[in-house]
Amino acid sequence: MSFFSKIKAADSLKNPAFRMFFMSRLFNALGMNIRQFSMALLVYYLTGSAAWLGYLTLARAVPMLIVSPISGALADRFEKKTLIQWASVADVFIATGIGVSLTTGYLSPDNHGSWLFLVFMAFCDGVSSVFKGPSTDAMIIEIVGDKLITNAIALNQAGQNTLRLLGPVLAGVAIDAYGYEPVYYSMAVLYAFSYLFMVFVPYTGKGNTKIGSNILGDIGDVLGYIKKERNILYVLVVVLCMVFFSMPYQSLLPVFQDVLKIGATELGVLQLMSGLGSITGAIVFASLPSNKKRGLLMLISGLLLGLSLVFFSFSTIWVVSIVLMVGVGLGQSGRMTLPVALLQTYTKPEYRARVMSFYGVEFGLSSFGSFFAAILVSSIGVQWSVGGMALLLVVLSVAALLFIPRLRKLD
C-alpha cells in the first residue's frame, strides 16, 4: 500500500496524472509567490512610493479585465494543457528579462523612470496569468472527477500555500544578502520546471464548444448562463467582495515595513505565517467527509479574513502581527478553495473554463480596490487604508450570513 493511499486528505494524489499536475503547480506557485513578494519590494525600493505599488497592481489587473473572458473561451475550445505550457514559457522570459535589466544596471534608483519597465513586465505577467488561470482551474475536475474536486482543489491550495511559507522568506533572505538579481534568475528556473512537469500530464480533451463558432458569441453565451444560474452568480459576487476588500494588504505589505520597523526578511516571515494558516485551512477542507455546507464555510472564511486584516492593519508589534497573519491565511484558504469548488460543481462542463475566466475577471476588478487603497495611503496612512477596506469585508460577510440563506445552504 502506497503512502498516499493511507491518507484520506491525499485521495487525489493517488491519481498519477494529478500528481504531475500537482508538481507543475507547485513550481509555478513558488515562482509566483517569490514574484509577488520581490516585485512589490523592488518597485518600492526603486520609487519609495506606495502609489507606484498601486500602479504595479493595476498594470497586472488590466489583462485580467480585458483578456480573461477570451482566455476562458479559448480554454473551452482547445487543449488546456497547451495554453498552460505556453504561459509558463512566457513566465520564464518575463523573469529573465527583469533579471537582465537588473544585471545591466538599467533598473536602478539612479535611472529615473526605469521602473516603468517593471510596470510593463507586470502587465505581461498579467497576460500570462490570465491564460493559465481558467485552464488550470477547469482542468482539475477533468483529471480527478466530480467526487474528488474539493479534495483536489484543497490539496492544490495546500501545496501552493506550503510554498508561501518558503518563497517569501527565501526571497527576503536572498534580497537582504545578495540583492534582487539572483531571485529573478531563480524564478525563471522554477517556471521552467513547472513547464517540464506539465509535459507528463495527459491531454484532457477539448470542450464542447464548436471550433467554428464565434469567440465573442461564446462570451455572450456564458454571460447569459451565469445570469440564469443564480448559484454561480451569487458565488461570483461573494468572491468579488472578498477579493476586492482583502487584496490591498498584499499589494501594500512592503509599506508595513515602516509601520512595524522591519526588513525584507521579517516581512517574509509574515508571509510565512500567512502560508502556515492557509496550509492548515486547506488540510481541513481536504479532509472534510463530504461536500456539505461549503457555502456557509465560504462566508465564515470571509468574516475571519476581514477580522484578521482589521487587527493586523492597526498592529504595531511584529510578534502580534505574526499571529494575526495566521488568521489571514486561514481566511484566504477558504476564499481560494471553496468558491472554486462550488463554481466547478455547479457549472456544466461546456461552460466551466469560461465561468472560471470570470472568476479571473473579478481579480482584475479587485485590483482597482488595491489601487484605490494605495492612493489613499498618502492621505490617511496605510493602516486606515487597508484596515478600513477590511472592515467593510467584515460588515458584508455578516450581512450575507444573516440575510442571504441561499448562500449559506450551498453544498
C-alpha positions in Angstrom: 0.0 0.0 0.0 1.4 3.4 -1.0 2.0 6.3 1.3 -0.8 8.4 -0.3 -3.3 5.6 -0.2 -3.2 5.7 3.6 -4.1 9.4 3.9 -7.7 10.3 3.1 -6.8 14.0 2.7 -4.4 13.0 -0.1 -7.0 10.9 -2.1 -6.4 12.9 -5.3 -2.7 12.2 -5.2 -3.5 8.5 -5.9 -4.1 9.7 -9.5 -0.7 9.7 -11.4 -1.9 12.5 -13.7 -2.9 14.7 -10.8 0.5 14.1 -9.2 2.3 15.5 -12.2 -0.2 18.4 -12.4 0.3 19.0 -8.7 4.1 19.2 -9.1 3.8 21.6 -12.0 1.5 23.9 -10.0 3.9 23.7 -7.0 6.8 25.0 -9.1 4.5 27.7 -10.6 3.3 28.7 -7.1 6.8 29.0 -5.8 7.8 31.2 -8.7 4.5 33.2 -8.3 4.9 33.8 -4.6 8.5 34.9 -5.0 7.4 37.2 -7.8 4.6 38.8 -5.8 6.9 39.4 -2.9 10.0 40.6 -4.7 8.3 42.7 -7.4 6.4 44.7 -4.8 9.6 45.2 -2.7 11.6 46.1 -5.9 9.2 48.8 -7.0 9.0 50.2 -3.5 12.8 50.2 -3.3 13.1 52.0 -6.7 10.4 54.6 -6.0 9.8 54.8 -2.3 6.1 55.4 -3.2 3.0 53.4 -2.2 1.2 54.9 -5.2 3.6 53.0 -7.5 2.7 49.8 -5.8 -0.9 50.6 -6.9 0.2 51.2 -10.4 2.0 47.9 -10.4 -1.1 46.1 -9.3 -3.2 47.9 -11.8 -0.9 47.0 -14.7 -1.2 43.4 -13.8 -5.0 43.7 -13.5 -5.7 45.2 -16.9 -5.2 41.9 -18.8 -7.5 40.2 -16.3 -10.3 42.5 -17.2 -9.7 42.6 -21.0 -8.3 39.2 -21.9 -9.7 36.8 -19.2 -13.1 36.2 -20.9 -11.2 35.4 -24.2 -8.8 33.1 -22.5 -11.8 31.2 -20.9 -13.4 30.8 -24.3 -10.1 29.5 -25.8 -9.8 27.1 -22.9 -13.2 25.7 -23.7 -12.2 25.3 -27.3 -8.6 24.0 -27.2 -6.3 21.8 -25.1 -5.9 23.4 -21.6 -2.5 21.8 -21.1 -1.1 23.6 -24.2 -2.3 27.0 -23.0 -0.8 26.4 -19.6 2.6 25.4 -21.1 2.8 28.5 -23.4 2.0 30.7 -20.4 4.9 29.0 -18.5 7.3 29.8 -21.3 6.2 33.4 -21.1 6.9 33.4 -17.4 10.4 32.2 -18.0 11.1 35.2 -20.3 9.5 37.7 -18.0 11.6 36.7 -15.0 14.8 36.5 -17.1 14.1 39.9 -18.6 13.8 41.6 -15.2 17.0 39.8 -14.1 18.9 41.0 -17.1 17.7 44.6 -16.6 19.0 44.5 -13.0 22.3 42.9 -14.1 22.9 45.6 -16.7 22.0 48.4 -14.3 19.0 49.6 -16.3 16.7 49.0 -13.4 18.0 51.1 -10.5 17.0 54.1 -8.3 19.6 56.2 -10.1 17.9 55.6 -13.5 14.8 57.7 -13.1 11.8 56.2 -14.8 13.3 52.8 -15.2 10.6 51.3 -13.0 8.2 51.8 -15.9 9.8 48.7 -17.4 8.8 46.8 -14.2 5.2 48.0 -14.7 5.3 46.8 -18.3 6.6 43.4 -17.0 3.7 43.3 -14.5 1.3 43.8 -17.4 3.0 40.9 -19.3 2.8 38.8 -16.2 -0.9 39.6 -16.0 -1.4 38.3 -19.6 0.4 35.1 -18.7 -1.6 34.6 -15.6 -4.9 35.1 -17.4 -4.1 32.4 -19.9 -3.1 30.0 -17.1 -5.9 30.7 -14.7 -9.1 29.4 -16.4 -7.3 26.4 -18.0 -5.7 25.4 -14.7 -8.9 25.7 -12.7 -11.1 23.9 -15.2 -8.5 21.1 -15.8 -8.6 19.9 -12.2 -12.1 18.4 -12.4 -11.2 16.8 -15.8 -8.3 15.0 -14.2 -9.9 13.8 -10.9 -13.7 13.8 -11.5 -16.6 15.3 -9.6 -16.3 13.4 -6.3 -12.7 14.4 -5.6 -12.9 18.0 -6.8 -13.0 19.7 -3.4 -10.2 17.4 -2.2 -8.1 18.1 -5.3 -8.5 21.9 -5.1 -7.8 21.9 -1.3 -4.6 19.8 -1.9 -3.6 22.1 -4.7 -4.0 25.1 -2.4 -2.2 23.3 0.5 0.8 22.6 -1.8 0.9 26.1 -3.1 0.5 27.6 0.4 3.3 25.4 1.7 5.5 27.3 -0.7 4.1 30.6 0.6 5.9 29.5 3.8 9.2 29.2 2.0 9.0 31.6 -1.0 8.8 35.0 0.7 11.3 34.0 3.4 13.8 32.7 0.9 13.3 35.7 -1.3 13.6 38.1 1.7 16.9 36.5 2.9 18.3 36.4 -0.6 17.4 40.1 -1.3 18.9 41.2 2.0 22.1 39.2 1.4 22.6 39.3 -2.4 20.2 41.7 -3.9 17.4 41.2 -6.4 19.2 39.6 -9.4 19.6 36.0 -8.2 16.0 36.0 -7.1 14.7 36.7 -10.6 17.1 34.2 -12.3 16.0 31.5 -9.8 12.4 32.4 -10.6 13.0 31.7 -14.3 14.3 28.2 -13.4 11.2 27.5 -11.3 8.9 28.4 -14.1 10.9 26.1 -16.4 10.4 23.2 -14.0 6.6 24.0 -14.0 6.6 23.6 -17.8 8.5 20.3 -17.7 6.2 18.6 -15.2 3.2 19.6 -17.2 4.6 17.7 -20.1 3.8 14.5 -18.2 0.1 15.4 -17.7 -2.1 13.8 -20.3 -4.3 15.9 -22.5 -7.8 16.1 -21.1 -9.6 16.9 -24.4 -11.4 19.9 -25.8 -14.6 21.4 -24.5 -17.9 21.0 -26.2 -17.8 24.4 -27.9 -17.6 24.1 -31.7 -14.3 25.3 -33.1 -16.1 27.2 -35.9 -18.2 29.3 -33.5 -17.5 33.0 -32.7 -15.5 33.7 -29.6 -17.5 36.8 -28.7 -20.6 34.7 -29.1 -19.1 32.2 -26.6 -18.6 35.0 -24.1 -22.1 36.3 -24.6 -23.4 32.8 -24.2 -21.7 32.3 -20.8 -22.9 35.7 -19.6 -26.5 34.5 -20.2 -25.7 31.2 -18.5 -24.3 33.0 -15.4 -27.3 35.3 -15.2 -29.6 32.3 -15.3 -27.7 30.1 -12.8 -28.1 32.1 -9.6 -25.9 29.8 -7.5 -23.0 30.6 -9.8 -23.8 34.3 -9.9 -24.0 34.5 -6.1 -20.7 32.8 -5.6 -19.0 35.1 -8.1 -20.4 38.2 -6.2 -19.1 36.8 -2.9 -15.7 36.2 -4.4 -15.6 39.7 -5.8 -16.4 41.3 -2.4 -13.9 39.1 -0.6 -11.1 39.8 -3.0 -11.8 43.5 -3.5 -11.7 44.3 0.2 -8.9 41.9 1.2 -6.4 42.2 -1.6 -5.0 45.6 -0.8 -2.9 44.2 2.1 -0.9 42.0 -0.3 -0.1 45.0 -2.6 0.8 47.3 0.3 2.6 44.8 2.5 6.0 46.5 1.8 4.7 49.7 3.4 4.1 47.8 6.6 7.9 47.6 6.9 7.7 51.2 8.0 4.9 50.6 10.5 6.5 47.5 12.1 10.1 48.8 11.7 11.3 45.6 10.0 13.3 44.5 7.0 12.7 42.2 4.0 13.5 39.0 6.0 11.0 39.8 8.7 8.4 40.7 6.1 9.0 37.3 4.6 8.3 35.7 7.9 4.9 37.5 8.0 4.1 35.9 4.6 5.4 32.6 6.0 2.8 32.7 8.8 0.0 33.6 6.4 1.1 30.5 4.4 1.0 28.4 7.5 -2.6 29.4 8.2 -3.5 28.7 4.6 -2.0 25.2 4.7 -3.9 24.4 7.9 -7.1 25.6 6.4 -6.5 23.7 3.1 -5.8 20.4 5.0 -9.0 20.8 7.0 -11.0 21.4 3.7 -9.3 18.4 2.0 -10.3 16.2 5.0 -14.0 17.1 5.1 -16.0 13.9 4.9 -18.4 15.4 2.3 -19.1 18.4 0.2 -21.7 19.7 2.7 -22.0 23.3 3.9 -19.4 24.7 1.6 -21.4 28.0 1.2 -21.5 28.6 4.9 -17.8 27.8 5.3 -17.1 30.3 2.4 -18.9 33.1 4.2 -17.2 32.3 7.6 -13.9 32.4 5.8 -14.6 35.9 4.5 -15.5 37.0 8.1 -12.3 35.5 9.5 -10.2 37.1 6.8 -11.7 40.5 7.3 -11.4 40.5 11.1 -7.8 39.3 10.9 -6.9 42.0 8.5 -8.5 44.7 10.6 -6.4 43.8 13.6 -3.3 43.3 11.5 -3.6 46.7 9.9 -3.5 48.5 13.3 -0.9 46.4 14.9 2.5 48.0 15.5 4.1 45.0 17.2 5.7 42.5 14.8 5.1 39.4 17.1 1.4 40.3 17.3 1.2 40.7 13.6 2.8 37.3 13.1 -0.1 35.7 15.0 -2.7 37.7 13.1 -1.2 36.6 9.8 -2.1 33.0 10.7 -5.8 34.1 10.8 -5.4 35.9 7.4 -4.0 32.7 5.9 -6.9 30.6 7.3 -9.4 33.0 5.8 -7.5 33.1 2.5 -7.6 29.3 2.3 -11.4 29.3 2.4 -11.5 32.1 0.0 -9.3 30.3 -2.5 -10.6 26.7 -2.1 -14.4 26.8 -1.5 -15.6 29.2 -4.3 -13.6 27.3 -6.9 -15.0 24.0 -5.8 -18.6 25.4 -5.8 -18.2 27.0 -9.2 -16.9 23.8 -10.7 -19.6 21.7 -9.1 -22.5 23.9 -10.2 -21.2 24.7 -13.7 -21.9 22.5 -16.7 -18.7 21.1 -18.3 -19.1 23.0 -21.5 -19.1 26.3 -19.6 -16.6 25.5 -17.0 -13.4 27.3 -18.3 -15.4 30.4 -19.3 -17.1 30.7 -15.9 -13.6 30.4 -14.3 -12.4 33.1 -16.6 -14.9 35.5 -15.0 -13.5 34.4 -11.7 -10.3 35.8 -13.1 -12.0 39.0 -14.2 -13.0 39.6 -10.6 -9.4 39.6 -9.6 -8.8 42.3 -12.2 -11.7 44.3 -10.8 -10.4 43.8 -7.3 -7.1 45.3 -8.3 -8.9 48.7 -8.6 -9.5 48.3 -4.8 -5.8 47.8 -4.3 -5.0 50.8 -6.5 -7.6 52.9 -4.6 -6.1 51.8 -1.2 -2.6 52.7 -2.5 -3.6 56.2 -3.5 -5.3 56.7 -0.1 -2.1 55.9 1.8 -0.7 59.4 1.2 -3.7 61.0 2.8 -4.9 58.6 5.6 -2.0 56.2 6.0 -1.6 52.5 5.2 -3.2 51.3 8.4 -6.5 53.1 7.8 -6.4 52.4 4.1 -6.0 48.6 4.4 -7.9 48.3 7.7 -10.9 50.4 6.5 -11.4 48.1 3.5 -11.1 45.0 5.7 -13.7 46.4 8.0 -16.1 46.7 5.0 -15.5 43.0 4.3 -16.5 42.1 7.9 -19.7 44.1 7.5 -20.6 42.4 4.2 -19.7 38.9 5.5 -22.0 39.3 8.5 -24.8 40.7 6.3 -24.5 37.7 3.9 -24.6 35.2 6.8 -27.7 36.8 8.3 -29.7 37.8 5.2 -28.8 35.5 2.3 -29.8 31.9 3.2 -29.3 30.7 -0.4 -25.5 31.2 0.1 -25.5 29.5 3.5 -27.2 26.4 2.1 -24.9 25.9 -0.9 -23.2 22.4 -0.7 
